Amino acid sequence: MHLELKLRRVGNSIGVVLPKKALAHLKSGEGDTVILTETPDGYRVTPHSPEFAKTMAVFASLNRRYRNTLRELAK
């Protein structure tokens, strides 16, 4: 699926309007949260997942605690 999206002013910010086709694909609607993730190829939009959010919170905590260890393992 290839869709062109318009950027529109929303107050002091800029927003993206998603067409109905994209919302149906995401299984999302007005008021729902979506996640914008940076990838090597660009960006990816996915529906919000409470389980994923919990997993990322645990990762962030471990990443802070074991920053130096992870850096050494990455060498």
mmCIF file of the N, C-alpha and C atoms, coordinates in Angstrom:
data_MODEL
# 
_entry.id   MODEL 
# 
loop_
_atom_site.group_PDB 
_atom_site.id 
_atom_site.type_symbol 
_atom_site.label_atom_id 
_atom_site.label_alt_id 
_atom_site.label_comp_id 
_atom_site.label_asym_id 
_atom_site.label_entity_id 
_atom_site.label_seq_id 
_atom_site.pdbx_PDB_ins_code 
_atom_site.Cartn_x 
_atom_site.Cartn_y 
_atom_site.Cartn_z 
_atom_site.occupancy 
_atom_site.B_iso_or_equiv 
_atom_site.pdbx_formal_charge 
_atom_site.auth_seq_id 
_atom_site.auth_comp_id 
_atom_site.auth_asym_id 
_atom_site.auth_atom_id 
_atom_site.pdbx_PDB_model_num 
ATOM 1   N N  . MET A 1 1  ? 0.850   -1.174 0.000  1.00 0.00 ? 1  MET A N  1 
ATOM 2   C CA . MET A 1 1  ? 0.000   0.000  0.000  1.00 0.00 ? 1  MET A CA 1 
ATOM 3   C C  . MET A 1 1  ? 0.898   1.240  0.000  1.00 0.00 ? 1  MET A C  1 
ATOM 4   N N  . HIS A 1 2  ? 0.611   2.168  -0.862 1.00 0.00 ? 2  HIS A N  1 
ATOM 5   C CA . HIS A 1 2  ? 1.359   3.422  -0.962 1.00 0.00 ? 2  HIS A CA 1 
ATOM 6   C C  . HIS A 1 2  ? 0.360   4.567  -0.874 1.00 0.00 ? 2  HIS A C  1 
ATOM 7   N N  . LEU A 1 3  ? 0.495   5.394  0.160  1.00 0.00 ? 3  LEU A N  1 
ATOM 8   C CA . LEU A 1 3  ? -0.418  6.518  0.354  1.00 0.00 ? 3  LEU A CA 1 
ATOM 9   C C  . LEU A 1 3  ? 0.380   7.794  0.539  1.00 0.00 ? 3  LEU A C  1 
ATOM 10  N N  . GLU A 1 4  ? -0.075  8.867  -0.072 1.00 0.00 ? 4  GLU A N  1 
ATOM 11  C CA . GLU A 1 4  ? 0.516   10.175 0.175  1.00 0.00 ? 4  GLU A CA 1 
ATOM 12  C C  . GLU A 1 4  ? -0.295  10.846 1.270  1.00 0.00 ? 4  GLU A C  1 
ATOM 13  N N  . LEU A 1 5  ? 0.396   11.416 2.254  1.00 0.00 ? 5  LEU A N  1 
ATOM 14  C CA . LEU A 1 5  ? -0.261  12.032 3.393  1.00 0.00 ? 5  LEU A CA 1 
ATOM 15  C C  . LEU A 1 5  ? -0.003  13.530 3.393  1.00 0.00 ? 5  LEU A C  1 
ATOM 16  N N  . LYS A 1 6  ? -0.988  14.298 3.784  1.00 0.00 ? 6  LYS A N  1 
ATOM 17  C CA . LYS A 1 6  ? -0.847  15.757 3.879  1.00 0.00 ? 6  LYS A CA 1 
ATOM 18  C C  . LYS A 1 6  ? -0.476  16.140 5.295  1.00 0.00 ? 6  LYS A C  1 
ATOM 19  N N  . LEU A 1 7  ? 0.417   17.098 5.407  1.00 0.00 ? 7  LEU A N  1 
ATOM 20  C CA . LEU A 1 7  ? 0.749   17.683 6.700  1.00 0.00 ? 7  LEU A CA 1 
ATOM 21  C C  . LEU A 1 7  ? -0.145  18.896 6.893  1.00 0.00 ? 7  LEU A C  1 
ATOM 22  N N  . ARG A 1 8  ? -0.773  18.971 8.056  1.00 0.00 ? 8  ARG A N  1 
ATOM 23  C CA . ARG A 1 8  ? -1.686  20.084 8.341  1.00 0.00 ? 8  ARG A CA 1 
ATOM 24  C C  . ARG A 1 8  ? -1.365  20.683 9.700  1.00 0.00 ? 8  ARG A C  1 
ATOM 25  N N  . ARG A 1 9  ? -1.608  21.974 9.802  1.00 0.00 ? 9  ARG A N  1 
ATOM 26  C CA . ARG A 1 9  ? -1.392  22.665 11.074 1.00 0.00 ? 9  ARG A CA 1 
ATOM 27  C C  . ARG A 1 9  ? -2.502  22.280 12.046 1.00 0.00 ? 9  ARG A C  1 
ATOM 28  N N  . VAL A 1 10 ? -2.094  21.899 13.272 1.00 0.00 ? 10 VAL A N  1 
ATOM 29  C CA . VAL A 1 10 ? -3.019  21.590 14.351 1.00 0.00 ? 10 VAL A CA 1 
ATOM 30  C C  . VAL A 1 10 ? -2.540  22.400 15.553 1.00 0.00 ? 10 VAL A C  1 
ATOM 31  N N  . GLY A 1 11 ? -3.141  23.565 15.771 1.00 0.00 ? 11 GLY A N  1 
ATOM 32  C CA . GLY A 1 11 ? -2.664  24.447 16.835 1.00 0.00 ? 11 GLY A CA 1 
ATOM 33  C C  . GLY A 1 11 ? -1.274  24.941 16.502 1.00 0.00 ? 11 GLY A C  1 
ATOM 34  N N  . ASN A 1 12 ? -0.328  24.717 17.415 1.00 0.00 ? 12 ASN A N  1 
ATOM 35  C CA . ASN A 1 12 ? 1.067   25.131 17.200 1.00 0.00 ? 12 ASN A CA 1 
ATOM 36  C C  . ASN A 1 12 ? 1.910   24.006 16.612 1.00 0.00 ? 12 ASN A C  1 
ATOM 37  N N  . SER A 1 13 ? 1.271   22.876 16.293 1.00 0.00 ? 13 SER A N  1 
ATOM 38  C CA . SER A 1 13 ? 2.000   21.714 15.795 1.00 0.00 ? 13 SER A CA 1 
ATOM 39  C C  . SER A 1 13 ? 1.606   21.426 14.351 1.00 0.00 ? 13 SER A C  1 
ATOM 40  N N  . ILE A 1 14 ? 2.247   20.423 13.796 1.00 0.00 ? 14 ILE A N  1 
ATOM 41  C CA . ILE A 1 14 ? 1.914   19.928 12.467 1.00 0.00 ? 14 ILE A CA 1 
ATOM 42  C C  . ILE A 1 14 ? 1.449   18.487 12.638 1.00 0.00 ? 14 ILE A C  1 
ATOM 43  N N  . GLY A 1 15 ? 0.326   18.129 12.016 1.00 0.00 ? 15 GLY A N  1 
ATOM 44  C CA . GLY A 1 15 ? -0.225  16.791 12.126 1.00 0.00 ? 15 GLY A CA 1 
ATOM 45  C C  . GLY A 1 15 ? -0.320  16.121 10.768 1.00 0.00 ? 15 GLY A C  1 
ATOM 46  N N  . VAL A 1 16 ? -0.463  14.818 10.794 1.00 0.00 ? 16 VAL A N  1 
ATOM 47  C CA . VAL A 1 16 ? -0.646  14.016 9.593  1.00 0.00 ? 16 VAL A CA 1 
ATOM 48  C C  . VAL A 1 16 ? -2.061  13.460 9.627  1.00 0.00 ? 16 VAL A C  1 
ATOM 49  N N  . VAL A 1 17 ? -2.773  13.593 8.529  1.00 0.00 ? 17 VAL A N  1 
ATOM 50  C CA . VAL A 1 17 ? -4.126  13.049 8.427  1.00 0.00 ? 17 VAL A CA 1 
ATOM 51  C C  . VAL A 1 17 ? -4.032  11.679 7.763  1.00 0.00 ? 17 VAL A C  1 
ATOM 52  N N  . LEU A 1 18 ? -4.499  10.651 8.469  1.00 0.00 ? 18 LEU A N  1 
ATOM 53  C CA . LEU A 1 18 ? -4.466  9.296  7.917  1.00 0.00 ? 18 LEU A CA 1 
ATOM 54  C C  . LEU A 1 18 ? -5.805  8.981  7.262  1.00 0.00 ? 18 LEU A C  1 
ATOM 55  N N  . PRO A 1 19 ? -5.793  8.491  6.031  1.00 0.00 ? 19 PRO A N  1 
ATOM 56  C CA . PRO A 1 19 ? -7.036  8.139  5.366  1.00 0.00 ? 19 PRO A CA 1 
ATOM 57  C C  . PRO A 1 19 ? -7.693  6.917  6.020  1.00 0.00 ? 19 PRO A C  1 
ATOM 58  N N  . LYS A 1 20 ? -8.980  6.732  5.751  1.00 0.00 ? 20 LYS A N  1 
ATOM 59  C CA . LYS A 1 20 ? -9.733  5.618  6.336  1.00 0.00 ? 20 LYS A CA 1 
ATOM 60  C C  . LYS A 1 20 ? -9.093  4.270  6.031  1.00 0.00 ? 20 LYS A C  1 
ATOM 61  N N  . LYS A 1 21 ? -8.553  4.130  4.833  1.00 0.00 ? 21 LYS A N  1 
ATOM 62  C CA . LYS A 1 21 ? -7.903  2.878  4.431  1.00 0.00 ? 21 LYS A CA 1 
ATOM 63  C C  . LYS A 1 21 ? -6.724  2.548  5.354  1.00 0.00 ? 21 LYS A C  1 
ATOM 64  N N  . ALA A 1 22 ? -5.916  3.562  5.684  1.00 0.00 ? 22 ALA A N  1 
ATOM 65  C CA . ALA A 1 22 ? -4.768  3.356  6.568  1.00 0.00 ? 22 ALA A CA 1 
ATOM 66  C C  . ALA A 1 22 ? -5.234  3.050  7.989  1.00 0.00 ? 22 ALA A C  1 
ATOM 67  N N  . LEU A 1 23 ? -6.272  3.750  8.451  1.00 0.00 ? 23 LEU A N  1 
ATOM 68  C CA . LEU A 1 23 ? -6.790  3.498  9.796  1.00 0.00 ? 23 LEU A CA 1 
ATOM 69  C C  . LEU A 1 23 ? -7.357  2.086  9.905  1.00 0.00 ? 23 LEU A C  1 
ATOM 70  N N  . ALA A 1 24 ? -8.031  1.637  8.855  1.00 0.00 ? 24 ALA A N  1 
ATOM 71  C CA . ALA A 1 24 ? -8.567  0.275  8.866  1.00 0.00 ? 24 ALA A CA 1 
ATOM 72  C C  . ALA A 1 24 ? -7.432  -0.744 8.924  1.00 0.00 ? 24 ALA A C  1 
ATOM 73  N N  . HIS A 1 25 ? -6.356  -0.490 8.172  1.00 0.00 ? 25 HIS A N  1 
ATOM 74  C CA . HIS A 1 25 ? -5.203  -1.388 8.175  1.00 0.00 ? 25 HIS A CA 1 
ATOM 75  C C  . HIS A 1 25 ? -4.552  -1.430 9.564  1.00 0.00 ? 25 HIS A C  1 
ATOM 76  N N  . LEU A 1 26 ? -4.479  -0.285 10.237 1.00 0.00 ? 26 LEU A N  1 
ATOM 77  C CA . LEU A 1 26 ? -3.898  -0.205 11.582 1.00 0.00 ? 26 LEU A CA 1 
ATOM 78  C C  . LEU A 1 26 ? -4.870  -0.672 12.661 1.00 0.00 ? 26 LEU A C  1 
ATOM 79  N N  . LYS A 1 27 ? -6.142  -0.861 12.288 1.00 0.00 ? 27 LYS A N  1 
ATOM 80  C CA . LYS A 1 27 ? -7.202  -1.180 13.249 1.00 0.00 ? 27 LYS A CA 1 
ATOM 81  C C  . LYS A 1 27 ? -7.242  -0.129 14.348 1.00 0.00 ? 27 LYS A C  1 
ATOM 82  N N  . SER A 1 28 ? -7.176  1.136  13.934 1.00 0.00 ? 28 SER A N  1 
ATOM 83  C CA . SER A 1 28 ? -7.158  2.269  14.857 1.00 0.00 ? 28 SER A CA 1 
ATOM 84  C C  . SER A 1 28 ? -8.200  3.289  14.424 1.00 0.00 ? 28 SER A C  1 
ATOM 85  N N  . GLY A 1 29 ? -8.508  4.195  15.325 1.00 0.00 ? 29 GLY A N  1 
ATOM 86  C CA . GLY A 1 29 ? -9.470  5.240  15.024 1.00 0.00 ? 29 GLY A CA 1 
ATOM 87  C C  . GLY A 1 29 ? -9.158  6.492  15.817 1.00 0.00 ? 29 GLY A C  1 
ATOM 88  N N  . GLU A 1 30 ? -10.071 7.450  15.766 1.00 0.00 ? 30 GLU A N  1 
ATOM 89  C CA . GLU A 1 30 ? -9.876  8.726  16.447 1.00 0.00 ? 30 GLU A CA 1 
ATOM 90  C C  . GLU A 1 30 ? -9.664  8.494  17.941 1.00 0.00 ? 30 GLU A C  1 
ATOM 91  N N  . GLY A 1 31 ? -8.638  9.131  18.477 1.00 0.00 ? 31 GLY A N  1 
ATOM 92  C CA . GLY A 1 31 ? -8.330  9.025  19.899 1.00 0.00 ? 31 GLY A CA 1 
ATOM 93  C C  . GLY A 1 31 ? -7.384  7.897  20.253 1.00 0.00 ? 31 GLY A C  1 
ATOM 94  N N  . ASP A 1 32 ? -7.150  6.957  19.329 1.00 0.00 ? 32 ASP A N  1 
ATOM 95  C CA . ASP A 1 32 ? -6.210  5.864  19.586 1.00 0.00 ? 32 ASP A CA 1 
ATOM 96  C C  . ASP A 1 32 ? -4.785  6.374  19.474 1.00 0.00 ? 32 ASP A C  1 
ATOM 97  N N  . THR A 1 33 ? -3.860  5.633  20.033 1.00 0.00 ? 33 THR A N  1 
ATOM 98  C CA . THR A 1 33 ? -2.447  5.973  19.983 1.00 0.00 ? 33 THR A CA 1 
ATOM 99  C C  . THR A 1 33 ? -1.755  5.072  18.978 1.00 0.00 ? 33 THR A C  1 
ATOM 100 N N  . VAL A 1 34 ? -0.891  5.649  18.157 1.00 0.00 ? 34 VAL A N  1 
ATOM 101 C CA . VAL A 1 34 ? -0.047  4.874  17.249 1.00 0.00 ? 34 VAL A CA 1 
ATOM 102 C C  . VAL A 1 34 ? 1.409   5.174  17.584 1.00 0.00 ? 34 VAL A C  1 
ATOM 103 N N  . ILE A 1 35 ? 2.267   4.252  17.221 1.00 0.00 ? 35 ILE A N  1 
ATOM 104 C CA . ILE A 1 35 ? 3.688   4.363  17.520 1.00 0.00 ? 35 ILE A CA 1 
ATOM 105 C C  . ILE A 1 35 ? 4.448   4.626  16.220 1.00 0.00 ? 35 ILE A C  1 
ATOM 106 N N  . LEU A 1 36 ? 5.297   5.650  16.220 1.00 0.00 ? 36 LEU A N  1 
ATOM 107 C CA . LEU A 1 36 ? 6.166   5.966  15.093 1.00 0.00 ? 36 LEU A CA 1 
ATOM 108 C C  . LEU A 1 36 ? 7.569   5.497  15.463 1.00 0.00 ? 36 LEU A C  1 
ATOM 109 N N  . THR A 1 37 ? 8.084   4.516  14.715 1.00 0.00 ? 37 THR A N  1 
ATOM 110 C CA . THR A 1 37 ? 9.376   3.918  15.012 1.00 0.00 ? 37 THR A CA 1 
ATOM 111 C C  . THR A 1 37 ? 10.334  4.205  13.875 1.00 0.00 ? 37 THR A C  1 
ATOM 112 N N  . GLU A 1 38 ? 11.541  4.673  14.219 1.00 0.00 ? 38 GLU A N  1 
ATOM 113 C CA . GLU A 1 38 ? 12.558  4.906  13.192 1.00 0.00 ? 38 GLU A CA 1 
ATOM 114 C C  . GLU A 1 38 ? 13.201  3.574  12.832 1.00 0.00 ? 38 GLU A C  1 
ATOM 115 N N  . THR A 1 39 ? 13.325  3.309  11.532 1.00 0.00 ? 39 THR A N  1 
ATOM 116 C CA . THR A 1 39 ? 13.960  2.089  11.037 1.00 0.00 ? 39 THR A CA 1 
ATOM 117 C C  . THR A 1 39 ? 15.080  2.493  10.084 1.00 0.00 ? 39 THR A C  1 
ATOM 118 N N  . PRO A 1 40 ? 15.949  1.575  9.710  1.00 0.00 ? 40 PRO A N  1 
ATOM 119 C CA . PRO A 1 40 ? 17.011  1.919  8.757  1.00 0.00 ? 40 PRO A CA 1 
ATOM 120 C C  . PRO A 1 40 ? 16.464  2.414  7.414  1.00 0.00 ? 40 PRO A C  1 
ATOM 121 N N  . ASP A 1 41 ? 15.244  1.981  7.057  1.00 0.00 ? 41 ASP A N  1 
ATOM 122 C CA . ASP A 1 41 ? 14.649  2.369  5.784  1.00 0.00 ? 41 ASP A CA 1 
ATOM 123 C C  . ASP A 1 41 ? 13.788  3.618  5.864  1.00 0.00 ? 41 ASP A C  1 
ATOM 124 N N  . GLY A 1 42 ? 13.542  4.138  7.037  1.00 0.00 ? 42 GLY A N  1 
ATOM 125 C CA . GLY A 1 42 ? 12.676  5.312  7.207  1.00 0.00 ? 42 GLY A CA 1 
ATOM 126 C C  . GLY A 1 42 ? 11.929  5.237  8.527  1.00 0.00 ? 42 GLY A C  1 
ATOM 127 N N  . TYR A 1 43 ? 10.603  5.351  8.463  1.00 0.00 ? 43 TYR A N  1 
ATOM 128 C CA . TYR A 1 43 ? 9.779   5.285  9.661  1.00 0.00 ? 43 TYR A CA 1 
ATOM 129 C C  . TYR A 1 43 ? 8.673   4.263  9.475  1.00 0.00 ? 43 TYR A C  1 
ATOM 130 N N  . ARG A 1 44 ? 8.212   3.699  10.586 1.00 0.00 ? 44 ARG A N  1 
ATOM 131 C CA . ARG A 1 44 ? 7.127   2.728  10.566 1.00 0.00 ? 44 ARG A CA 1 
ATOM 132 C C  . ARG A 1 44 ? 6.071   3.178  11.569 1.00 0.00 ? 44 ARG A C  1 
ATOM 133 N N  . VAL A 1 45 ? 4.808   3.112  11.174 1.00 0.00 ? 45 VAL A N  1 
ATOM 134 C CA . VAL A 1 45 ? 3.688   3.453  12.051 1.00 0.00 ? 45 VAL A CA 1 
ATOM 135 C C  . VAL A 1 45 ? 2.980   2.161  12.406 1.00 0.00 ? 45 VAL A C  1 
ATOM 136 N N  . THR A 1 46 ? 2.827   1.912  13.706 1.00 0.00 ? 46 THR A N  1 
ATOM 137 C CA . THR A 1 46 ? 2.141   0.717  14.184 1.00 0.00 ? 46 THR A CA 1 
ATOM 138 C C  . THR A 1 46 ? 1.131   1.093  15.252 1.00 0.00 ? 46 THR A C  1 
ATOM 139 N N  . PRO A 1 47 ? 0.113   0.269  15.446 1.00 0.00 ? 47 PRO A N  1 
ATOM 140 C CA . PRO A 1 47 ? -0.840  0.565  16.516 1.00 0.00 ? 47 PRO A CA 1 
ATOM 141 C C  . PRO A 1 47 ? -0.175  0.430  17.880 1.00 0.00 ? 47 PRO A C  1 
ATOM 142 N N  . HIS A 1 48 ? -0.705  1.141  18.854 1.00 0.00 ? 48 HIS A N  1 
ATOM 143 C CA . HIS A 1 48 ? -0.176  1.093  20.215 1.00 0.00 ? 48 HIS A CA 1 
ATOM 144 C C  . HIS A 1 48 ? -0.419  -0.284 20.809 1.00 0.00 ? 48 HIS A C  1 
ATOM 145 N N  . SER A 1 49 ? 0.577   -0.815 21.461 1.00 0.00 ? 49 SER A N  1 
ATOM 146 C CA . SER A 1 49 ? 0.472   -2.111 22.125 1.00 0.00 ? 49 SER A CA 1 
ATOM 147 C C  . SER A 1 49 ? 0.901   -1.956 23.576 1.00 0.00 ? 49 SER A C  1 
ATOM 148 N N  . PRO A 1 50 ? -0.021  -2.127 24.539 1.00 0.00 ? 50 PRO A N  1 
ATOM 149 C CA . PRO A 1 50 ? 0.365   -2.006 25.948 1.00 0.00 ? 50 PRO A CA 1 
ATOM 150 C C  . PRO A 1 50 ? 1.475   -2.976 26.348 1.00 0.00 ? 50 PRO A C  1 
ATOM 151 N N  . GLU A 1 51 ? 1.464   -4.191 25.786 1.00 0.00 ? 51 GLU A N  1 
ATOM 152 C CA . GLU A 1 51 ? 2.507   -5.168 26.111 1.00 0.00 ? 51 GLU A CA 1 
ATOM 153 C C  . GLU A 1 51 ? 3.869   -4.679 25.629 1.00 0.00 ? 51 GLU A C  1 
ATOM 154 N N  . PHE A 1 52 ? 3.904   -4.106 24.404 1.00 0.00 ? 52 PHE A N  1 
ATOM 155 C CA . PHE A 1 52 ? 5.154   -3.585 23.868 1.00 0.00 ? 52 PHE A CA 1 
ATOM 156 C C  . PHE A 1 52 ? 5.650   -2.413 24.704 1.00 0.00 ? 52 PHE A C  1 
ATOM 157 N N  . ALA A 1 53 ? 4.735   -1.550 25.128 1.00 0.00 ? 53 ALA A N  1 
ATOM 158 C CA . ALA A 1 53 ? 5.120   -0.403 25.959 1.00 0.00 ? 53 ALA A CA 1 
ATOM 159 C C  . ALA A 1 53 ? 5.732   -0.877 27.272 1.00 0.00 ? 53 ALA A C  1 
ATOM 160 N N  . LYS A 1 54 ? 5.161   -1.909 27.863 1.00 0.00 ? 54 LYS A N  1 
ATOM 161 C CA . LYS A 1 54 ? 5.700   -2.451 29.114 1.00 0.00 ? 54 LYS A CA 1 
ATOM 162 C C  . LYS A 1 54 ? 7.086   -3.046 28.884 1.00 0.00 ? 54 LYS A C  1 
ATOM 163 N N  . THR A 1 55 ? 7.252   -3.761 27.770 1.00 0.00 ? 55 THR A N  1 
ATOM 164 C CA . THR A 1 55 ? 8.541   -4.358 27.430 1.00 0.00 ? 55 THR A CA 1 
ATOM 165 C C  . THR A 1 55 ? 9.599   -3.280 27.224 1.00 0.00 ? 55 THR A C  1 
ATOM 166 N N  . MET A 1 56 ? 9.239   -2.205 26.528 1.00 0.00 ? 56 MET A N  1 
ATOM 167 C CA . MET A 1 56 ? 10.190  -1.112 26.296 1.00 0.00 ? 56 MET A CA 1 
ATOM 168 C C  . MET A 1 56 ? 10.566  -0.410 27.594 1.00 0.00 ? 56 MET A C  1 
ATOM 169 N N  . ALA A 1 57 ? 9.637   -0.292 28.532 1.00 0.00 ? 57 ALA A N  1 
ATOM 170 C CA . ALA A 1 57 ? 9.945   0.322  29.830 1.00 0.00 ? 57 ALA A CA 1 
ATOM 171 C C  . ALA A 1 57 ? 10.963  -0.530 30.586 1.00 0.00 ? 57 ALA A C  1 
ATOM 172 N N  . VAL A 1 58 ? 10.802  -1.846 30.540 1.00 0.00 ? 58 VAL A N  1 
ATOM 173 C CA . VAL A 1 58 ? 11.768  -2.745 31.181 1.00 0.00 ? 58 VAL A CA 1 
ATOM 174 C C  . VAL A 1 58 ? 13.121  -2.619 30.502 1.00 0.00 ? 58 VAL A C  1 
ATOM 175 N N  . PHE A 1 59 ? 13.137  -2.584 29.165 1.00 0.00 ? 59 PHE A N  1 
ATOM 176 C CA . PHE A 1 59 ? 14.392  -2.437 28.434 1.00 0.00 ? 59 PHE A CA 1 
ATOM 177 C C  . PHE A 1 59 ? 15.093  -1.130 28.807 1.00 0.00 ? 59 PHE A C  1 
ATOM 178 N N  . ALA A 1 60 ? 14.328  -0.029 28.861 1.00 0.00 ? 60 ALA A N  1 
ATOM 179 C CA . ALA A 1 60 ? 14.929  1.268  29.192 1.00 0.00 ? 60 ALA A CA 1 
ATOM 180 C C  . ALA A 1 60 ? 15.570  1.222  30.576 1.00 0.00 ? 60 ALA A C  1 
ATOM 181 N N  . SER A 1 61 ? 14.909  0.573  31.520 1.00 0.00 ? 61 SER A N  1 
ATOM 182 C CA . SER A 1 61 ? 15.456  0.455  32.869 1.00 0.00 ? 61 SER A CA 1 
ATOM 183 C C  . SER A 1 61 ? 16.749  -0.358 32.861 1.00 0.00 ? 61 SER A C  1 
ATOM 184 N N  . LEU A 1 62 ? 16.729  -1.498 32.179 1.00 0.00 ? 62 LEU A N  1 
ATOM 185 C CA . LEU A 1 62 ? 17.931  -2.338 32.108 1.00 0.00 ? 62 LEU A CA 1 
ATOM 186 C C  . LEU A 1 62 ? 19.047  -1.660 31.327 1.00 0.00 ? 62 LEU A C  1 
ATOM 187 N N  . ASN A 1 63 ? 18.683  -0.941 30.287 1.00 0.00 ? 63 ASN A N  1 
ATOM 188 C CA . ASN A 1 63 ? 19.674  -0.241 29.478 1.00 0.00 ? 63 ASN A CA 1 
ATOM 189 C C  . ASN A 1 63 ? 20.406  0.815  30.310 1.00 0.00 ? 63 ASN A C  1 
ATOM 190 N N  . ARG A 1 64 ? 19.671  1.519  31.160 1.00 0.00 ? 64 ARG A N  1 
ATOM 191 C CA . ARG A 1 64 ? 20.324  2.514  32.024 1.00 0.00 ? 64 ARG A CA 1 
ATOM 192 C C  . ARG A 1 64 ? 21.223  1.827  33.044 1.00 0.00 ? 64 ARG A C  1 
ATOM 193 N N  . ARG A 1 65 ? 20.722  0.762  33.647 1.00 0.00 ? 65 ARG A N  1 
ATOM 194 C CA . ARG A 1 65 ? 21.460  0.084  34.720 1.00 0.00 ? 65 ARG A CA 1 
ATOM 195 C C  . ARG A 1 65 ? 22.733  -0.583 34.192 1.00 0.00 ? 65 ARG A C  1 
ATOM 196 N N  . TYR A 1 66 ? 22.649  -1.207 33.014 1.00 0.00 ? 66 TYR A N  1 
ATOM 197 C CA . TYR A 1 66 ? 23.770  -1.986 32.492 1.00 0.00 ? 66 TYR A CA 1 
ATOM 198 C C  . TYR A 1 66 ? 24.384  -1.358 31.239 1.00 0.00 ? 66 TYR A C  1 
ATOM 199 N N  . ARG A 1 67 ? 24.351  -0.028 31.167 1.00 0.00 ? 67 ARG A N  1 
ATOM 200 C CA . ARG A 1 67 ? 24.848  0.682  29.995 1.00 0.00 ? 67 ARG A CA 1 
ATOM 201 C C  . ARG A 1 67 ? 26.278  0.289  29.649 1.00 0.00 ? 67 ARG A C  1 
ATOM 202 N N  . ASN A 1 68 ? 27.176  0.337  30.637 1.00 0.00 ? 68 ASN A N  1 
ATOM 203 C CA . ASN A 1 68 ? 28.587  0.039  30.377 1.00 0.00 ? 68 ASN A CA 1 
ATOM 204 C C  . ASN A 1 68 ? 28.793  -1.415 29.970 1.00 0.00 ? 68 ASN A C  1 
ATOM 205 N N  . THR A 1 69 ? 28.089  -2.324 30.619 1.00 0.00 ? 69 THR A N  1 
ATOM 206 C CA . THR A 1 69 ? 28.200  -3.741 30.274 1.00 0.00 ? 69 THR A CA 1 
ATOM 207 C C  . THR A 1 69 ? 27.742  -3.986 28.844 1.00 0.00 ? 69 THR A C  1 
ATOM 208 N N  . LEU A 1 70 ? 26.609  -3.404 28.476 1.00 0.00 ? 70 LEU A N  1 
ATOM 209 C CA . LEU A 1 70 ? 26.088  -3.572 27.111 1.00 0.00 ? 70 LEU A CA 1 
ATOM 210 C C  . LEU A 1 70 ? 27.037  -2.976 26.082 1.00 0.00 ? 70 LEU A C  1 
ATOM 211 N N  . ARG A 1 71 ? 27.670  -1.847 26.426 1.00 0.00 ? 71 ARG A N  1 
ATOM 212 C CA . ARG A 1 71 ? 28.611  -1.218 25.509 1.00 0.00 ? 71 ARG A CA 1 
ATOM 213 C C  . ARG A 1 71 ? 29.813  -2.131 25.286 1.00 0.00 ? 71 ARG A C  1 
ATOM 214 N N  . GLU A 1 72 ? 30.306  -2.778 26.358 1.00 0.00 ? 72 GLU A N  1 
ATOM 215 C CA . GLU A 1 72 ? 31.444  -3.686 26.230 1.00 0.00 ? 72 GLU A CA 1 
ATOM 216 C C  . GLU A 1 72 ? 31.072  -4.922 25.427 1.00 0.00 ? 72 GLU A C  1 
ATOM 217 N N  . LEU A 1 73 ? 29.874  -5.435 25.631 1.00 0.00 ? 73 LEU A N  1 
ATOM 218 C CA . LEU A 1 73 ? 29.442  -6.631 24.889 1.00 0.00 ? 73 LEU A CA 1 
ATOM 219 C C  . LEU A 1 73 ? 29.266  -6.327 23.401 1.00 0.00 ? 73 LEU A C  1 
ATOM 220 N N  . ALA A 1 74 ? 28.961  -5.080 23.068 1.00 0.00 ? 74 ALA A N  1 
ATOM 221 C CA . ALA A 1 74 ? 28.736  -4.714 21.684 1.00 0.00 ? 74 ALA A CA 1 
ATOM 222 C C  . ALA A 1 74 ? 30.031  -4.601 20.888 1.00 0.00 ? 74 ALA A C  1 
ATOM 223 N N  . LYS A 1 75 ? 31.157  -4.563 21.563 1.00 0.00 ? 75 LYS A N  1 
ATOM 224 C CA . LYS A 1 75 ? 32.447  -4.415 20.867 1.00 0.00 ? 75 LYS A CA 1 
ATOM 225 C C  . LYS A 1 75 ? 32.812  -5.661 20.122 1.00 0.00 ? 75 LYS A C  1 
# 
